[in-house]
């Protein structure tokens, strides 16, 4: 089951959600992507651990292709970290929980 701390983003709420006082992790994924499914439980664990100190979000690239295009997402999973609305880090491929948490510091 997905974590209640993970928020789905789309074209209408993306910009407002990444403009936050805490770091925002955005997981670009798709249901048909095997590595994305491998990463999903890790993202949920990160969300449970960081709770209020960061926001954890997901973008389904099939449902929001405009957002994926805007950030040049060519491969999924891709994780973007935003700080105060600005892109801070980009990680492509499956990442470890420790690496994801470190990227939010």
Beta strands, then each sheet from edge to edge (+ up, - down):
strand 1: 6-9
strand 2: 23-29
strand 3: 54-60
strand 4: 78-83
strand 5: 86-92
sheet 1: 1+ 3+ 2+ 4- 5+
end
